[in-house]
């Protein structure tokens, strides 16, 4: 028997191992991964496309697991242990600085934290990603993140962490680890709805659009059909994710973290989910779902669309564009006024310059010659009446004056 024991253990591990993809199967799964085929929730697949979380089954048995040989170092925080390869050291150190804050945000929604230390394995590229996986089989080819909730292990590709969807991917995987540690059995819709809420994926126009169309077409699914199964049609899958996220957000908003904590505690003690739901929220799942459905037409009309984050940013963008256009028009009017004023000043300067030039130039006018006929005749003024004419000299005086004159000499 001692010789048969190791092969028996190996066979047991083989039967329990090998996480396999069950993207749209009706079986719940303890392993969560990220794939690139669905529209919701939005995460990053290995090819860079937006992708979504799906489940894979067959988590390895809870046995001591050896550390992968590729691991080059380890970083420890209060509630996490980060194993990294040599190429992923930079991404691991950046992750260590923020991972505790990410976990704290879960308490704001669930009202509870899970026990133990969560291990995160970080590698770079597909080869390292597969080498860091748990024994029993390689991760699906489209996965860039993989969670083993029972083991509290998350597998990440450092390249995905550096992408725009990196924080979303991490939060989504961590949500599945949290639920796996806090309770043994959760409905599929609650797992996906909670993961989307803690990762921020519910604040999207695509989710609103899916619910808007489903409400208009009366195609909202029943949550009892989403406990273990999941739709197969892409349109129904999109609606299932959107309404799961919206319903979990409704519960958290209406009842708060205290009631959510009661739900978590009851499920953690082994109570069926619907029983725990009734105890925590003082209402059955069916009645709460009916009440939520009645609010959908008013909540998911055109007006509530303006409350989504993307629409607010879009409105802000439009306002900025309108302000820019208005500013450009004001600038054009101001420039036109300046140009008109410059034209008037130029015209005035040209006129003054012409006048100055005309004054500085020599005169070329030909004057007619002066003639006696052209001149006016002049006559001496007539004596005034009061003036007496001079008296004529007497003849005797004239003869005496002549006698007194010397005689002219004569020439002989």
VEXPA-131527 format. One line per field, with one value per residue (C-alpha): x, y, z; residue number from 1; residue in three letters. Coordinates in nm, 3 decimals, decimal comma, always signed. Layout:
REM residues N
X X;... $
Y Y;... $
Z Z;... $
num NUM;... $
residu Ala;... $
//
This chain:
REM residues 412
X +0,000;+0,284;+0,404;+0,055;+0,002;+0,206;+0,044;-0,298;-0,228;-0,104;-0,420;-0,635;-0,452;-0,494;-0,868;-0,913;-0,673;-0,659;-0,866;-1,071;-1,270;-1,643;-1,722;-2,096;-2,164;-2,424;-2,171;-2,038;-1,666;-1,415;-1,163;-1,202;-1,015;-1,027;-1,111;-1,149;-1,487;-1,761;-1,856;-1,898;-1,716;-1,433;-1,085;-0,780;-0,711;-0,371;-0,432;-0,518;-0,893;-1,149;-1,261;-1,460;-1,436;-1,544;-1,514;-1,297;-1,343;-1,125;-0,914;-0,633;-0,685;-0,586;-0,242;+0,087;+0,204;+0,570;+0,700;+0,754;+1,120;+1,080;+1,011;+1,302;+1,179;+0,899;+0,739;+0,520;+0,256;+0,014;-0,233;-0,052;+0,245;+0,366;+0,586;+0,753;+0,989;+1,308;+1,142;+0,835;+1,011;+0,923;+0,554;+0,551;+0,698;+0,445;+0,165;+0,285;+0,242;-0,129;-0,265;-0,364;-0,574;-0,749;-0,842;-0,970;-1,220;-1,391;-1,496;-1,690;-1,918;-1,917;-1,870;-1,626;-1,267;-1,151;-0,891;-0,545;-0,282;-0,358;-0,078;-0,031;+0,204;+0,331;+0,517;+0,583;+0,454;+0,270;+0,554;+0,603;+0,227;+0,183;+0,491;+0,342;+0,006;-0,092;-0,021;-0,287;-0,299;-0,210;-0,440;-0,664;-0,483;-0,693;-0,644;-0,424;-0,540;-0,646;-0,781;-0,785;-1,024;-0,985;-0,606;-0,617;-0,389;-0,413;-0,207;-0,132;+0,058;+0,262;+0,190;-0,182;-0,114;+0,052;-0,245;-0,540;-0,756;-0,491;-0,653;-0,992;-0,849;-0,687;-1,001;-1,215;-0,994;-0,963;-1,343;-1,366;-1,099;-1,293;-1,619;-1,440;-1,296;-1,607;-1,859;-1,878;-2,155;-2,261;-2,498;-2,327;-2,509;-2,395;-2,031;-2,023;-2,225;-2,003;-1,686;-1,808;-1,902;-1,574;-1,375;-1,571;-1,686;-2,052;-1,997;-2,007;-2,226;-2,231;-2,394;-2,653;-2,723;-2,774;-3,023;-3,199;-3,258;-3,356;-3,613;-3,759;-3,781;-3,893;-3,596;-3,469;-3,367;-3,478;-3,203;-3,315;-3,206;-2,863;-2,782;-2,568;-2,635;-2,541;-2,692;-2,541;-2,648;-2,410;-2,694;-2,833;-2,484;-2,442;-2,777;-2,693;-2,373;-2,536;-2,837;-2,624;-2,406;-2,706;-2,889;-2,587;-2,541;-2,910;-2,871;-2,559;-2,714;-3,047;-2,927;-2,570;-2,258;-2,411;-2,681;-2,435;-2,213;-2,507;-2,554;-2,184;-2,180;-2,489;-2,351;-2,019;-2,193;-2,334;-2,685;-2,831;-2,802;-3,177;-3,216;-2,925;-3,070;-3,405;-3,238;-3,012;-3,255;-3,588;-3,724;-3,717;-3,506;-3,819;-3,986;-3,667;-3,622;-3,980;-3,932;-3,608;-3,775;-4,046;-3,780;-3,602;-3,819;-3,767;-3,402;-3,292;-3,464;-3,288;-3,269;-3,074;-2,823;-2,688;-2,590;-2,334;-1,971;-1,898;-2,190;-2,074;-1,731;-1,894;-2,100;-1,790;-1,610;-1,896;-1,900;-1,527;-1,568;-1,850;-1,640;-1,348;-1,566;-1,711;-1,364;-1,244;-1,535;-1,459;-1,096;-1,199;-1,428;-1,154;-0,902;-1,148;-1,199;-0,822;-0,776;-1,048;-0,885;-0,546;-0,694;-0,844;-0,516;-0,329;-0,575;-0,537;-0,158;-0,167;-0,382;-0,150;+0,154;-0,006;-0,076;+0,280;+0,419;+0,201;+0,326;+0,691;+0,682;+0,791;+0,512;+0,484;+0,200;+0,263;+0,176;+0,070;+0,316;+0,247;+0,154;+0,063;-0,286;-0,299;-0,192;-0,452;-0,400;-0,284;-0,381;-0,261;-0,516;-0,710;-0,624;-0,850;-1,085;-0,929;-0,591;-0,523;-0,330;+0,019;+0,040;+0,224;+0,547;+0,524;+0,707;+0,931;+1,065;+1,148;+1,343;+1,543;+1,638;+1,762;+1,967;+2,147;+2,266;+2,627;+2,678;+2,813;+3,171;+3,233;+3,500;+3,703 $
Y +0,000;+0,234;+0,193;+0,264;+0,580;+0,827;+0,722;+0,745;+1,097;+1,190;+1,047;+1,240;+1,560;+1,495;+1,442;+1,752;+1,970;+2,131;+2,449;+2,440;+2,710;+2,713;+3,056;+3,007;+2,673;+2,625;+2,507;+2,740;+2,752;+2,817;+2,954;+3,288;+3,401;+3,679;+3,613;+3,810;+3,717;+3,902;+4,265;+4,294;+4,328;+4,519;+4,383;+4,326;+4,003;+3,886;+4,026;+4,370;+4,347;+4,434;+4,115;+3,974;+3,745;+3,386;+3,076;+2,771;+2,462;+2,209;+2,399;+2,180;+2,020;+2,215;+2,064;+2,242;+2,384;+2,421;+2,761;+2,780;+2,764;+3,076;+3,296;+3,537;+3,726;+3,794;+4,110;+4,105;+4,349;+4,320;+4,095;+4,001;+3,804;+3,892;+3,646;+3,777;+3,672;+3,861;+4,045;+4,139;+4,291;+4,651;+4,570;+4,373;+4,662;+4,905;+4,661;+4,625;+4,999;+5,002;+4,652;+4,714;+5,014;+4,804;+4,547;+4,816;+4,928;+4,590;+4,657;+4,963;+4,739;+4,406;+4,533;+4,248;+4,152;+3,796;+3,621;+3,506;+3,621;+3,641;+3,541;+3,719;+3,574;+3,815;+3,720;+3,877;+3,716;+3,394;+3,157;+3,297;+3,324;+2,952;+2,860;+3,038;+2,856;+2,588;+2,227;+2,047;+2,228;+2,545;+2,849;+2,913;+3,072;+3,388;+3,452;+3,728;+3,680;+3,375;+3,339;+3,033;+3,148;+2,841;+2,882;+3,265;+3,283;+3,525;+3,489;+3,807;+3,904;+4,217;+4,342;+4,357;+4,551;+4,826;+4,858;+5,091;+4,803;+4,671;+4,800;+4,671;+4,325;+4,310;+4,417;+4,174;+3,878;+3,990;+4,002;+3,633;+3,550;+3,751;+3,567;+3,233;+3,306;+3,463;+3,198;+2,852;+2,908;+3,223;+3,260;+3,332;+3,665;+3,781;+3,691;+3,876;+4,173;+4,217;+4,186;+4,454;+4,688;+4,669;+4,698;+5,000;+4,821;+4,902;+5,272;+5,230;+5,347;+4,994;+4,860;+5,135;+5,075;+4,702;+4,765;+5,039;+4,810;+4,517;+4,731;+4,865;+4,513;+4,350;+4,112;+4,145;+3,798;+3,636;+3,596;+3,245;+3,154;+3,306;+3,119;+2,858;+2,889;+3,169;+3,269;+3,147;+3,424;+3,725;+3,972;+3,784;+3,752;+4,128;+4,182;+3,924;+4,104;+4,446;+4,354;+4,157;+4,461;+4,694;+4,471;+4,435;+4,813;+4,850;+4,625;+4,801;+5,145;+5,058;+4,854;+4,968;+4,777;+4,657;+4,452;+4,333;+4,214;+4,021;+3,849;+3,761;+3,628;+3,412;+3,258;+3,209;+3,009;+2,777;+2,917;+2,892;+3,220;+3,289;+3,221;+3,449;+3,710;+3,710;+3,739;+4,024;+4,234;+4,137;+4,055;+3,761;+3,766;+3,745;+4,047;+4,253;+4,165;+4,268;+4,599;+4,658;+4,575;+4,835;+5,104;+5,013;+5,209;+5,533;+5,469;+5,357;+5,619;+5,898;+6,127;+5,893;+5,850;+6,191;+6,059;+5,810;+5,901;+5,876;+6,105;+6,361;+6,360;+6,382;+6,680;+6,845;+6,783;+6,936;+7,239;+7,280;+7,256;+7,511;+7,745;+7,701;+7,780;+8,085;+8,203;+8,160;+8,365;+8,640;+8,637;+8,663;+8,956;+9,125;+9,071;+9,206;+9,521;+9,564;+9,520;+9,779;+10,023;+9,963;+10,025;+10,354;+10,462;+10,369;+10,570;+10,874;+10,846;+10,828;+11,142;+11,337;+11,223;+11,344;+11,683;+11,717;+11,620;+11,877;+12,154;+12,060;+12,053;+12,391;+12,595;+12,559;+12,804;+13,050;+13,411;+13,650;+13,937;+14,279;+14,560;+14,925;+14,844;+14,587;+14,837;+15,079;+15,448;+15,671;+16,031;+16,255;+16,313;+16,637;+16,901;+16,939;+17,235;+17,377;+17,403;+17,736;+17,720;+17,868;+18,237;+18,330;+18,529;+18,895;+18,981;+19,240;+18,982;+18,745;+19,029;+19,116;+18,751;+18,722;+19,045;+18,915;+18,604;+18,617;+18,646;+18,359;+18,403;+18,447;+18,297;+18,514 $
Z +0,000;+0,072;-0,284;-0,421;-0,214;-0,422;-0,753;-0,589;-0,474;-0,818;-0,973;-0,726;-0,809;-1,178;-1,139;-0,926;-1,120;-1,462;-1,458;-1,775;-1,948;-1,889;-2,033;-2,061;-1,887;-1,616;-1,356;-1,087;-1,049;-0,772;-1,018;-1,184;-1,493;-1,748;-2,110;-2,429;-2,571;-2,386;-2,391;-2,013;-1,782;-1,943;-1,874;-2,089;-2,271;-2,392;-2,739;-2,604;-2,669;-2,407;-2,242;-1,957;-1,660;-1,689;-1,480;-1,500;-1,292;-1,117;-0,866;-0,728;-0,390;-0,080;-0,040;+0,030;-0,300;-0,389;-0,492;-0,869;-0,965;-1,179;-0,874;-0,819;-0,512;-0,267;-0,126;+0,184;+0,304;+0,595;+0,407;+0,085;-0,035;-0,384;-0,572;-0,885;-1,158;-1,238;-1,525;-1,318;-1,017;-1,108;-1,155;-0,827;-0,629;-0,776;-0,691;-0,332;-0,274;-0,359;-0,298;+0,066;-0,037;-0,300;-0,038;+0,199;-0,064;-0,046;+0,313;+0,201;-0,006;+0,179;+0,533;+0,594;+0,524;+0,471;+0,682;+0,589;+0,344;-0,026;-0,261;-0,593;-0,854;-1,118;-1,435;-1,774;-2,091;-2,166;-2,079;-1,728;-1,678;-1,738;-1,531;-1,227;-1,251;-0,999;-1,092;-1,289;-1,622;-1,810;-1,795;-2,096;-2,386;-2,376;-2,003;-1,862;-1,502;-1,305;-0,951;-0,725;-0,447;-0,224;-0,227;-0,205;-0,508;-0,799;-1,112;-1,311;-1,623;-1,551;-1,902;-1,819;-1,499;-1,701;-1,934;-1,889;-1,761;-1,520;-1,196;-1,313;-1,380;-1,037;-0,851;-1,047;-0,957;-0,596;-0,567;-0,652;-0,397;-0,136;-0,200;-0,205;+0,139;+0,292;+0,193;+0,039;-0,217;-0,400;-0,696;-1,023;-1,063;-0,718;-0,788;-1,117;-0,989;-0,686;-0,895;-1,134;-0,851;-0,663;-0,986;-1,111;-1,425;-1,362;-1,442;-1,817;-2,100;-2,245;-1,928;-1,928;-2,296;-2,237;-1,958;-2,150;-2,447;-2,222;-2,037;-2,361;-2,507;-2,178;-2,180;-1,822;-1,702;-1,376;-1,118;-1,032;-1,386;-1,318;-0,998;-1,166;-1,536;-1,773;-2,105;-2,429;-2,664;-2,663;-2,620;-2,318;-2,171;-2,190;-2,019;-1,750;-1,654;-1,663;-1,451;-1,203;-1,149;-1,124;-0,874;-0,643;-0,657;-0,570;-0,264;-0,142;-0,188;-0,027;+0,271;+0,329;+0,436;+0,767;+0,596;+0,333;+0,617;+0,763;+0,429;+0,410;+0,767;+0,714;+0,396;+0,569;+0,843;+0,580;+0,529;+0,176;-0,010;-0,030;+0,342;+0,423;+0,186;+0,369;+0,710;+0,606;+0,402;+0,569;+0,226;-0,008;-0,322;-0,538;-0,372;-0,386;-0,751;-0,830;-0,650;-0,842;-1,173;-1,108;-1,079;-1,403;-1,652;-1,458;-1,377;-1,721;-1,937;-2,124;-1,822;-1,592;-1,871;-1,779;-1,435;-1,561;-1,530;-1,901;-1,985;-1,733;-1,892;-2,235;-2,121;-1,979;-2,307;-2,505;-2,277;-2,323;-2,700;-2,694;-2,480;-2,719;-3,023;-2,849;-2,754;-3,112;-3,241;-2,990;-3,101;-3,466;-3,393;-3,192;-3,469;-3,727;-3,517;-3,484;-3,859;-3,929;-3,688;-3,848;-4,192;-4,079;-3,922;-4,240;-4,447;-4,221;-4,232;-4,611;-4,627;-4,396;-4,592;-4,915;-4,764;-4,636;-4,974;-5,143;-4,911;-4,955;-5,339;-5,533;-5,696;-6,077;-6,135;-6,442;-6,364;-6,654;-6,742;-6,600;-6,850;-6,811;-6,910;-6,642;-6,379;-6,247;-6,333;-6,051;-5,999;-5,721;-5,462;-5,486;-5,225;-4,947;-4,944;-4,628;-4,789;-4,982;-5,308;-5,295;-5,385;-5,703;-5,660;-5,772;-6,093;-5,922;-5,681;-5,966;-6,147;-5,835;-5,789;-6,139;-6,106;-5,808;-5,988;-6,117;-6,480;-6,676;-6,789;-7,148;-7,349;-7,571 $
num 1;2;3;4;5;6;7;8;9;10;11;12;13;14;15;16;17;18;19;20;21;22;23;24;25;26;27;28;29;30;31;32;33;34;35;36;37;38;39;40;41;42;43;44;45;46;47;48;49;50;51;52;53;54;55;56;57;58;59;60;61;62;63;64;65;66;67;68;69;70;71;72;73;74;75;76;77;78;79;80;81;82;83;84;85;86;87;88;89;90;91;92;93;94;95;96;97;98;99;100;101;102;103;104;105;106;107;108;109;110;111;112;113;114;115;116;117;118;119;120;121;122;123;124;125;126;127;128;129;130;131;132;133;134;135;136;137;138;139;140;141;142;143;144;145;146;147;148;149;150;151;152;153;154;155;156;157;158;159;160;161;162;163;164;165;166;167;168;169;170;171;172;173;174;175;176;177;178;179;180;181;182;183;184;185;186;187;188;189;190;191;192;193;194;195;196;197;198;199;200;201;202;203;204;205;206;207;208;209;210;211;212;213;214;215;216;217;218;219;220;221;222;223;224;225;226;227;228;229;230;231;232;233;234;235;236;237;238;239;240;241;242;243;244;245;246;247;248;249;250;251;252;253;254;255;256;257;258;259;260;261;262;263;264;265;266;267;268;269;270;271;272;273;274;275;276;277;278;279;280;281;282;283;284;285;286;287;288;289;290;291;292;293;294;295;296;297;298;299;300;301;302;303;304;305;306;307;308;309;310;311;312;313;314;315;316;317;318;319;320;321;322;323;324;325;326;327;328;329;330;331;332;333;334;335;336;337;338;339;340;341;342;343;344;345;346;347;348;349;350;351;352;353;354;355;356;357;358;359;360;361;362;363;364;365;366;367;368;369;370;371;372;373;374;375;376;377;378;379;380;381;382;383;384;385;386;387;388;389;390;391;392;393;394;395;396;397;398;399;400;401;402;403;404;405;406;407;408;409;410;411;412 $
residu Unk;Unk;Unk;Unk;Unk;Unk;Unk;Unk;Unk;Unk;Unk;Unk;Unk;Unk;Unk;Unk;Unk;Unk;Unk;Unk;Unk;Unk;Unk;Unk;Unk;Unk;Unk;Unk;Unk;Unk;Unk;Unk;Unk;Unk;Unk;Unk;Unk;Unk;Unk;Unk;Unk;Unk;Unk;Unk;Unk;Unk;Unk;Unk;Unk;Unk;Unk;Unk;Unk;Unk;Unk;Unk;Unk;Unk;Unk;Unk;Unk;Unk;Unk;Unk;Unk;Unk;Unk;Unk;Unk;Unk;Unk;Unk;Unk;Unk;Unk;Unk;Unk;Unk;Unk;Unk;Unk;Unk;Unk;Unk;Unk;Unk;Unk;Unk;Unk;Unk;Unk;Unk;Unk;Unk;Unk;Unk;Unk;Unk;Unk;Unk;Unk;Unk;Unk;Unk;Unk;Unk;Unk;Unk;Unk;Unk;Unk;Unk;Unk;Unk;Unk;Unk;Unk;Unk;Unk;Unk;Unk;Unk;Unk;Unk;Unk;Unk;Unk;Unk;Unk;Unk;Unk;Unk;Unk;Unk;Unk;Unk;Unk;Unk;Unk;Unk;Unk;Unk;Unk;Unk;Unk;Unk;Unk;Unk;Unk;Unk;Unk;Unk;Unk;Unk;Unk;Unk;Unk;Unk;Unk;Unk;Unk;Unk;Unk;Unk;Unk;Unk;Unk;Unk;Unk;Unk;Unk;Unk;Unk;Unk;Unk;Unk;Unk;Unk;Unk;Unk;Unk;Unk;Unk;Unk;Unk;Unk;Unk;Unk;Unk;Unk;Unk;Unk;Unk;Unk;Unk;Unk;Unk;Unk;Unk;Unk;Unk;Unk;Unk;Unk;Unk;Unk;Unk;Unk;Unk;Unk;Unk;Unk;Unk;Unk;Unk;Unk;Unk;Unk;Unk;Unk;Unk;Unk;Unk;Unk;Unk;Unk;Unk;Unk;Unk;Unk;Unk;Unk;Unk;Unk;Unk;Unk;Unk;Unk;Unk;Unk;Unk;Unk;Unk;Unk;Unk;Unk;Unk;Unk;Unk;Unk;Unk;Unk;Unk;Unk;Unk;Unk;Unk;Unk;Unk;Unk;Unk;Unk;Unk;Unk;Unk;Unk;Unk;Unk;Unk;Unk;Unk;Unk;Unk;Unk;Unk;Unk;Unk;Unk;Unk;Unk;Unk;Unk;Unk;Unk;Unk;Unk;Unk;Unk;Unk;Unk;Unk;Unk;Unk;Unk;Unk;Unk;Unk;Unk;Unk;Unk;Unk;Unk;Unk;Unk;Unk;Unk;Unk;Unk;Unk;Unk;Unk;Unk;Unk;Unk;Unk;Unk;Unk;Unk;Unk;Unk;Unk;Unk;Unk;Unk;Unk;Unk;Unk;Unk;Unk;Unk;Unk;Unk;Unk;Unk;Unk;Unk;Unk;Unk;Unk;Unk;Unk;Unk;Unk;Unk;Unk;Unk;Unk;Unk;Unk;Unk;Unk;Unk;Unk;Unk;Unk;Unk;Unk;Unk;Unk;Unk;Unk;Unk;Unk;Unk;Unk;Unk;Unk;Unk;Unk;Unk;Unk;Unk;Unk;Unk;Unk;Unk;Unk;Unk;Unk;Unk;Unk;Unk;Unk;Unk;Unk;Unk;Unk;Unk;Unk;Unk;Unk;Unk;Unk;Unk;Unk;Unk;Unk;Unk;Unk;Unk;Unk;Unk;Unk;Unk;Unk;Unk;Unk;Unk;Unk;Unk;Unk;Unk $
//
